């Protein structure tokens, strides 16, 4: 779903007008979720909202493609996703920074709540 959302964000960012777009994904779940009326998942909701907004100006189709069937674009996307996951695992230095940020956010929320009670 994240790949679909990123593709939609790209269309919006570059303000392309009156175009036809085909977004290919190997996630049947993403395609099915976008076709449903309701969702509880925030990423799906964001993606559906963006898709709805862009469909006012564009023809956009989200299409399922089979995995690992020599589809060059799909194979490259899989390779990049695996590399991104590996890089995230290798970023052990980011963990302390993230914990510090989480602590600051929690403290800020706590202070805001205390000020209102």
C-alpha positions in Angstrom: 0.0 0.0 0.0 2.9 2.3 0.8 4.1 2.1 -2.8 0.7 3.0 -4.2 0.5 6.0 -1.8 4.0 7.1 -2.9 3.0 7.0 -6.5 -0.1 9.0 -5.9 1.9 11.5 -3.9 4.3 11.9 -6.8 1.4 12.6 -9.1 0.1 15.3 -6.7 3.6 16.8 -6.1 4.3 17.4 -9.8 0.8 18.7 -10.5 0.4 16.8 -13.7 -2.8 17.8 -15.4 -5.4 15.7 -17.3 -3.3 12.6 -17.5 -3.9 8.8 -17.4 -1.9 6.9 -14.8 -1.5 3.2 -14.2 0.0 2.2 -10.9 1.1 -1.5 -10.8 1.4 -3.4 -7.6 2.1 -7.0 -6.7 -0.1 -6.7 -3.6 -3.6 -8.1 -4.1 -4.4 -6.9 -0.7 -3.7 -3.3 -1.6 -5.9 -3.5 -4.7 -8.7 -5.1 -2.7 -8.5 -2.6 0.2 -8.7 0.3 -2.2 -11.9 -1.2 -3.7 -13.6 -1.5 -0.3 -15.9 1.2 0.9 -14.6 1.3 4.5 -11.3 0.7 6.2 -9.8 0.8 9.7 -6.2 1.0 8.5 -4.8 4.6 8.5 -2.4 4.0 5.6 -5.2 2.6 3.5 -7.5 5.6 4.5 -4.8 8.1 3.5 -4.2 6.3 0.2 -7.9 6.1 -0.6 -8.3 9.8 0.2 -5.4 10.8 -2.0 -6.7 8.6 -4.8 -10.2 10.1 -4.5 -8.8 13.6 -4.6 -6.6 12.9 -7.7 -9.4 11.1 -9.6 -11.1 14.4 -9.9 -8.4 15.5 -12.4 -6.9 12.3 -13.6 -7.8 8.8 -14.8 -6.0 6.5 -12.3 -6.0 2.8 -12.3 -4.3 0.6 -9.6 -3.6 -2.7 -11.2 -2.3 -6.0 -9.7 0.6 -7.8 -11.3 1.9 -11.2 -10.5 5.1 -11.4 -8.4 8.4 -12.8 -9.8 7.1 -13.3 -13.4 10.0 -11.5 -15.1 8.3 -8.1 -14.9 11.3 -5.9 -14.9 9.7 -3.0 -13.0 8.4 -5.3 -10.3 11.7 -7.0 -9.9 13.5 -3.7 -9.5 10.9 -2.5 -7.0 11.4 -5.7 -5.0 15.2 -5.3 -5.0 14.9 -1.6 -3.8 12.5 -2.6 -1.0 14.8 -5.3 0.2 17.7 -2.9 0.1 15.7 -0.3 2.1 14.8 -2.9 4.7 18.5 -3.9 5.0 19.5 -0.3 5.4 16.9 0.2 8.1 18.3 -2.8 10.0 21.8 -1.5 9.6 20.9 1.9 11.1 21.5 0.9 14.7 22.6 4.4 15.5 19.1 5.7 14.8 17.5 3.8 17.7 18.8 6.0 20.5 17.8 9.1 18.6 14.3 7.8 18.0 13.9 6.9 21.7 14.9 10.4 22.6 12.3 11.8 20.2 9.6 9.5 21.6 10.4 10.7 25.1 10.2 14.3 24.1 6.8 13.7 22.4 5.5 11.8 25.4 6.6 14.6 27.8 5.0 17.2 25.6 1.7 15.3 25.5 1.8 14.8 29.3 2.4 18.6 29.9 -0.5 19.5 27.5 -2.9 17.1 29.2 -1.8 18.3 32.7 -2.4 21.9 31.7 -6.0 21.0 30.6 -7.0 19.0 33.6 
